[in-house]
């Protein structure tokens, strides 16, 4: 079991932010990545559709013989995580909402927290609910939470527009009200958004801490595997492997993945979802 890979899925390239952090924290682990690039984005789909897509993603990764699954998609985490854990109790499944909420509590100083995410994640109010629960469990006063949907960020990232003038204009459109409201921390509630971190930081200014849910989820993955005794032996003879699977646009994904991860992507294949019984 310990030598099996960690499975990671997202609607597209955004989950690479989680994968990069997992590789940094867990250099000995095998990793399997699934990007559902044929159906990106998930953030404008109905709840029923997101749940179905997420189930198909998990079924594919189970076919890759993984030992744990990270839902590297905030929309799927917000909408589908309870259903996935009920359907697949045999494997640990970690979403993004809990880690991101705990990181937000640690980051804020004035109790004014901004959350940016897809329309579906914002509409679910998953972050607001979990952040409030996290503060209550810690015995801290309830924070003020300001949420903003940023639906154009995901397609911009998928097109590789991570540092362009159109991205800056879009960021100012979405983020100016949050900045002017006096928040001191901003949850990047979509794993695509850390790929825009420099533009977002430029727009928000130096007084706002960016809370990266991808970093938080990777850290909690490492902690969970350690507590359960499921870490791969770092002294194992075979080197850590990575494999990538996408449902469409493999060439575009390949270029973005190599640029973002900073190394060659050698094992990339097309995946067909929805074929499991």
C-alpha positions in Angstrom: 0.0 0.0 0.0 2.7 2.5 1.0 4.4 2.2 -2.4 1.2 3.1 -4.3 0.9 6.6 -5.8 -1.1 9.5 -4.6 -3.9 10.4 -7.1 -4.7 14.1 -7.9 -7.6 15.3 -10.0 -8.7 18.7 -11.3 -10.9 20.1 -14.1 -7.7 21.2 -16.0 -4.2 22.5 -15.3 -5.0 24.2 -11.9 -4.3 21.1 -9.9 -0.7 21.3 -11.0 -0.3 23.8 -8.1 -1.2 21.0 -5.7 1.0 18.5 -7.5 4.0 20.9 -7.4 3.6 21.3 -3.6 3.2 17.6 -3.1 6.4 16.9 -5.0 8.2 19.5 -2.9 6.9 18.1 0.4 7.0 14.4 -0.5 9.8 13.9 -2.9 9.7 10.1 -2.5 6.0 9.7 -3.5 4.7 8.4 -6.8 2.1 10.8 -8.2 -0.7 10.3 -10.7 -2.5 13.4 -12.1 -5.8 13.6 -14.0 -6.9 16.8 -15.7 -10.4 16.7 -17.1 -9.5 19.2 -19.8 -12.3 18.2 -22.1 -14.9 19.5 -19.6 -13.1 22.4 -18.0 -14.3 24.5 -16.2 -16.3 22.8 -13.5 -17.2 26.1 -12.0 -20.1 26.9 -14.3 -21.7 23.4 -14.2 -24.7 22.3 -12.2 -24.2 20.5 -8.9 -25.4 17.2 -10.4 -23.0 17.5 -13.2 -20.0 18.3 -11.0 -20.8 15.3 -8.8 -20.9 13.0 -11.8 -17.7 14.3 -13.2 -16.0 14.0 -9.9 -17.2 10.4 -9.5 -15.8 9.6 -12.9 -12.5 11.2 -12.0 -12.2 9.1 -8.8 -13.1 5.9 -10.6 -10.3 6.6 -13.1 -7.8 7.2 -10.4 -8.9 4.0 -8.5 -8.1 2.2 -11.7 -4.6 3.6 -11.4 -4.2 1.8 -8.1 -3.7 4.9 -5.9 -3.6 4.9 -2.1 -5.1 8.4 -1.6 -7.0 10.9 -3.6 -6.6 14.7 -3.5 -9.5 16.7 -5.0 -7.3 19.4 -6.4 -10.4 21.4 -7.5 -12.3 23.7 -5.1 -15.5 23.4 -7.1 -15.5 19.6 -6.8 -14.4 19.8 -3.2 -17.3 22.2 -2.3 -20.0 20.2 -4.2 -18.9 16.6 -4.5 -16.6 15.7 -1.6 -19.3 14.3 0.8 -20.7 12.2 -2.0 -17.2 10.9 -3.0 -16.3 9.9 0.6 -19.6 8.1 1.0 -19.2 6.2 -2.3 -15.5 5.4 -1.9 -15.0 4.8 1.8 -12.0 2.4 1.1 -9.6 5.3 0.3 -8.7 8.6 2.0 -10.1 11.6 0.0 -8.9 15.1 0.8 -10.6 18.2 -0.5 -9.5 21.8 -0.6 -12.0 23.6 1.5 -10.9 22.5 5.0 -7.2 23.1 4.4 -7.9 26.5 2.8 -10.2 27.5 5.7 -7.7 26.6 8.4 -4.9 28.4 6.5 -7.2 31.5 6.3 -7.7 31.5 10.1 -4.0 31.3 10.6 -3.3 34.2 8.2 -5.8 36.9 9.2 -5.0 39.6 11.7 -8.1 41.8 11.5 -10.7 39.1 10.9 -11.7 40.4 7.5 -11.1 37.6 5.0 -11.7 37.6 1.3 -12.5 34.5 -0.8 -12.2 34.3 -4.5 -13.4 31.2 -6.4 -15.5 29.9 -9.3 -19.2 30.8 -9.4 -20.1 27.3 -8.2 -17.8 27.4 -5.2 -19.0 30.8 -4.2 -22.6 29.8 -4.7 -22.2 26.8 -2.5 -21.0 29.0 0.4 -18.6 26.2 1.3 -15.8 28.4 2.3 -17.9 30.8 4.4 -19.4 27.8 6.3 -16.1 26.1 6.9 -14.2 29.3 7.9 -16.9 30.2 10.4 -16.9 26.6 11.8 -13.1 26.7 12.0 -13.1 30.0 14.0 -15.9 28.7 16.3 -14.0 25.5 17.0 -10.9 27.6 17.9 -13.0 29.8 20.2 -12.3 32.9 18.1 -14.8 35.6 17.2 -16.5 35.1 13.9 -14.7 36.8 11.0 -16.2 39.0 8.3 -16.0 37.1 5.0 -16.3 38.8 1.7 -16.7 36.5 -1.3 -16.2 37.2 -5.0 -16.7 34.9 -8.0 -14.0 35.2 -10.7 -15.3 33.1 -13.6 -12.8 34.4 -16.2 -9.7 33.4 -14.2 -9.9 29.7 -15.1 -10.2 30.1 -18.9 -7.4 32.7 -18.8 -5.1 30.2 -17.0 -6.1 27.3 -19.3 -5.1 29.5 -22.3 -1.8 30.3 -20.7 -2.7 34.0 -20.0 -1.1 34.2 -16.6 0.9 37.4 -16.9 -0.8 39.6 -19.5 -2.6 42.9 -19.6 -6.0 41.3 -20.1 -5.4 39.3 -17.0 -4.5 42.4 -15.1 -7.6 44.2 -16.3 -9.7 41.2 -15.2 -8.1 41.1 -11.8 -8.8 44.8 -11.2 -12.4 44.2 -12.2 -12.9 41.4 -9.7 -10.6 42.4 -6.8 -10.8 46.2 -6.4 -13.9 46.0 -4.1 -12.3 43.4 -1.9 -9.1 45.4 -1.6 -11.0 48.6 -0.8 -13.1 46.7 1.8 -10.0 46.4 4.0 -9.4 42.6 4.0 -6.0 41.5 5.2 -6.1 37.9 3.7 -7.4 36.5 0.5 -8.2 32.8 0.0 -7.3 31.7 -3.5 -10.3 29.3 -3.6 -9.5 27.7 -6.9 -6.4 25.7 -7.7 -6.0 27.6 -11.0 -5.6 30.9 -9.1 -2.1 30.4 -7.7 -0.9 30.5 -11.3 -2.1 34.1 -11.3 -0.5 34.8 -7.9 1.8 37.6 -9.1 -1.1 39.5 -10.8 -3.4 39.0 -7.9 -0.7 40.2 -5.4 0.0 43.2 -7.6 -3.7 44.1 -7.6 -4.3 43.6 -3.9 -1.2 45.3 -2.7 1.4 44.4 0.0 -1.1 44.5 3.0 -3.0 41.4 1.9 -1.8 37.9 2.5 -2.7 35.5 -0.2 -3.8 32.1 1.2 -3.0 29.3 -1.2 -5.4 26.5 -0.7 -3.1 24.3 -2.9 -0.2 24.7 -0.5 -2.5 24.0 2.5 -3.9 20.9 1.0 -0.5 19.5 0.1 0.7 20.1 3.7 -2.4 18.3 5.1 -1.8 15.4 2.7 1.7 14.9 4.0 0.4 15.0 7.6 -2.4 12.6 6.9 -0.2 10.0 5.2 2.4 10.3 8.0 -0.2 9.8 10.7 -1.6 6.7 9.0 1.8 5.2 8.3 1.2 5.4 4.5 4.3 7.3 3.4 6.5 5.6 0.8 9.9 4.6 2.1 12.3 7.4 1.1 15.1 4.9 0.8 13.2 2.9 -1.9 15.4 1.8 -4.8 13.2 3.0 -7.6 12.9 6.8 -8.0 9.6 8.6 -7.6 7.4 8.5 -10.7 4.9 11.0 -12.1 2.2 10.2 -14.7 -0.3 12.6 -16.3 -3.6 11.9 -17.9 -5.9 14.4 -19.6 -9.2 14.1 -21.4 -8.4 16.5 -24.2 -5.9 19.2 -25.4 -2.8 17.1 -24.5 -0.3 19.3 -26.3 -1.5 22.5 -24.6 -1.5 20.8 -21.2 2.0 19.4 -21.9 3.4 22.9 -22.5 1.8 24.5 -19.5 2.7 21.6 -17.2 6.4 21.6 -18.2 6.6 25.4 -17.8 4.9 25.4 -14.4 6.5 22.3 -12.9 9.9 23.2 -14.2 10.8 19.7 -15.5 10.0 17.4 -18.4 6.6 15.7 -18.5 7.4 12.3 -20.1 4.3 10.2 -19.2 1.2 12.0 -20.6 -1.7 10.0 -21.9 -5.3 10.6 -22.9 -7.9 9.3 -20.5 -11.5 8.2 -21.2 -13.8 8.8 -18.4 -17.3 7.5 -17.6 -16.5 3.9 -18.7 -16.5 2.4 -15.2 -19.5 0.4 -14.2 
